[in-house]
Every structure is written in structure tokens, then in C-alpha cells.
């Protein structure tokens, strides 16, 4: 009979058990995130003391160069990850998804693999001739694949974090988009953007981009445009809660949703919470 292949995480667990015992082995999570040559783990604090053992094991099992571990939640408005090196050297890496290539430093910037489906969906939503504002562009998470998918659209990508902005510029150039994507460094609340000029505005900030709905409304072209609002809601009735929150935010700006707003779950976001995106076609005054 053909022997069943043991998954990499289980082989790492076996190696950890041999040096640290059953309790440590059972505490090791099964999941991991691979970002090109870099592996990112979520470990309970008691396993950090065995970081070198885990790094060696993962490097051998998956062939990654560098292993990182989360030591705290995402930090502040700039969304800086709190990570430590367990093994390896540079955390600079390249992620490839549906033909798009992003470069980033995984020790200083986040990359949510769980947003893969939403990145593809947003890219397919953009139409030729549109002008799109991405107010939380990061390294080009959404703008770069959308610009690749829709050659007839133009984009303004705003990013406040200077580290992310440097990679945004590099990723725009590296994907051959310099003629259609304009990166802008600065706070999206104060940077000089033309009012009433954008057919589509993306608000991709978590845990909630509701506070930026007024800015989106002032940027949307007359008489109508589309806004994509990302937020986190209680998992129970998450989509309904998110849709109602976005409608209320738009109505406070005297912007009327044209037809039904449409929310969809993107991914789980911690215990009892869900990341939701709400699309709203908006009639502007």
C-alpha cells in the first residue's frame, strides 16, 4: 500500500516533540502563511523559546529562507505587524498571485493572503475608462491587480506609510503600470486630490473604513459613482450589519445609494468577527 504523505506541519511537530516534549508539540498551531521565500507563523508565547528549532525545521521542510513569528496585534493606523525573526536573514520577498507580482518586506508590512478572492473580484469590477482612487493603497494590494486586469482604467493610489509607499512605487513599475497608476505619498484626508473626479473609490482599511466615507463621497464624480467600504462586523449577521452601517454613513453625507448595497464576507477576522466589504453605487449631489 502507498504510504500516506505526512503534511509539513506534522513533520515539524514531530521534530519539536523530539526536543521539547509532548506539551510543546501539541501547542504548535497547524497553520502558517508563506509569502514567497518568507514564512510567517502565529505561535503561542511559550513556543517562542523554541524558535530556532522551529525555524530550522520549517526551513528544511518548505525550503523557505526566513521564518517570522507574530508577537502582537497589528500596530496603529499604519498597520505595522509586530513580528520577530526566528531564523534566516532578510525578510524581503516577492509574492505572486494570478500573475501579479508584489515585493515587500514581510517583517515591516502585512500581506493578507485571505484577501485573494476579494482582490480578484475588485479587479473584475473596474471598467474601462474609469478613474479609481485607492485611499489605502499599501504596496498596491488592490490597485496593481486591478490595473493589470483593466488596461483602460487609471488609478490614483494613496499611501501614508513611507515603507509601504516605496514598495508601492516599485510594484507599479515592476508590473508595467507607471503610465496608468499614480502613487501619492501622504494622509488621504489631506492630500490634494481632485474633488468630484473619481468613478470608483476604494476604502480598504480595517478594522473599519466608515470614517472615510465622507472623503469618498467628496471625491466621487457627479452624478454617481461607486464606493467599496471594508469593515469588520460581528460574525452573526455580519453582512447585514455592515450594509446598514454603510447606508447610514452615506445618508449622513446626503449621498443616496442607488439600488441595493451589496455586502460580502471576505474572511474571518478573529473570534466572532468577520471582515466584510460593502459595494454601494452612490448618487451624489
C-alpha positions, 0 to 999 in steps of 0.5 A: 500500500502507498504510504500516506504523505505526512503534511509539513506541519506534522513533520515539524511537530514531530521534530519539536516533540523530539526536543521539547516534549509532548506539551510543546508539540501539541501547542504548535498551531497547524497553520502558517502563511508563506509569502514567497521565500518568507514564512510567517507563523502565529505561535503561542508565547511559550513556543517562542523559546523554541524558535530556532528549532522551529525555524530550522525545521520549517526551513528544511521542510518548505525550503523557505529562507526566513521564518517570522513569528507574530508577537502582537496585534497589528500596530496603529493606523499604519498597520505595522505587524509586530513580528520577530525573526526566528531564523534566516536573514532578510525578510524581503520577498516577492509574492505572486498571485494570478500573475501579479507580482508584489515585493515587500518586506514581510517583517515591516508590512502585512500581506493578507493572503485571505484577501485573494478572492476579494482582490480578484473580484475588485479587479473584475469590477473596474471598467474601462475608462474609469478613474479609481482612487485607492485611499489605502493603497499599501504596496498596491494590494488592490490597485496593481491587480486591478490595473493589470486586469483593466488596461483602460482604467487609471488609478490614483493610489494613496499611501501614508506609510513611507515603507509601504509607499516605496514598495508601492512605487516599485510594484507599479513599475515592476508590473508595467503600470507607471503610465496608468497608476499614480502613487501619492505619498501622504494622509488621504484626508489631506492630500490634494486630490481632485474633488468630484473626479473619481468613478470608483473609490476604494476604502480598504482599511480595517478594522473599519473604513466608515470614517472615510466615507465622507472623503469618498463621497467628496471625491466621487464624480457627479452624478454617481459613482461607486464606493467599496467600504471594508469593515469588520462586523460581528460574525452573526449577521455580519453582512447585514450589519455592515450594509446598514452601517454603510447606508447610514454613513452615506445618508449622513453625507446626503449621498443616496445609494442607488439600488441595493448595497451589496455586502460580502464576507471576505474572511474571518477576522478573529473570534466572532468577527468577520471582515466584510466589504460593502459595494454601494453605487452612490448618487451624489449631489 
